[in-house]
């Protein structure tokens, strides 16, 4: 697992995991704004997946990473917010 993500996971309260695979719509900038507003400063592990948001400028409380192994990440998070794809749904349900 990425060292920056490990640091986020180890530094206090369990973060929220957010991942939407390829689902981000056509208004990626608005999507990022809504995500930042919705999380209200909570720590987040954001799995950019295929959203095209790998280069998004995010506040320090949001780790902007790729696809981390669900089986290692999800048990260390407080919640999993996702798009309903089979992979994340299955992994989140098993956690």
N, C-alpha and C positions, 0 to 999 in steps of 0.2 A: 504494500500500500504506500502511496506517496507520503513523503515525510511531512509535507505541509498539512495534509489531511490528518495524519497521525497526531500532529500538534494540536489541531482543532479538536479532535476527539478527546485528547487528554487534558485539555484546558478548561475544566469546569463542567457545567451542566451539559447533558447530551444534546447535540444539535438536531435540528430537523433535517431530513433528507428530502430534497426536491429533485425530481427527474422526470422529464417528459419525452424521452426518446427523440423522435423526429417531429413531435407535435409542438409547434411554437407559433403556427400561423404566419401571416404575412407581415404582421406588425410586431417584429421582434423587440424593438425599442420600447413599445408600450407594454409588452409582456414583462420585460425586465422591470419597468417602473411599477407595475402592479405587484410583482413578486416582492420587491423591496418594501412597498407600502404594506402588503399583507403580513409580512413576517415581523414587522414592528421592532426591528433591532435584534431579534433572536439570532443565534448562531445557526448557520445553514451550511450543509454540504450539498452544493448544487451540481448535479451530474448533467453536463451539457448535452451529452449524447450526440444526436444528429441535428440538434436545433439550429446550428449555425451561430450559436452565441458564445463560442469559445473565447472570443476577444471582447466580450462585454465588460464594461468598466463597472465593477461592483464594489460596494463598501467592504471594509475589512472584516465584517462579521459573516461574510459569505465566501466560502471556499469555492472557487470556480474550477472544477475538475472534469475529467473525462468520465469514463465508466469504471467505477471501482467495483470489486467483487461484492455482490449483494450479501453473500453469506458472511462476509467479514464486517461489512459496514452496518447493515440494518440492525443487528443486535446492540449496536453502540449508539443508536439514535433514539430520540424521543418520539418521533413520528416519521412516516414515509408518505410523502405527497407525490402522486404519480398520475400518469395518463391512462392507466387501465390496461396496458399491454400485458401479454401473458407472462413475460419474464419477471417484471417487477411485481405484478400481482401475486404470482406464485411465491416469489422470494419473501415478499412482505407477509403473506399469510403463514408461511412456515416460521417466521421469526417470533 
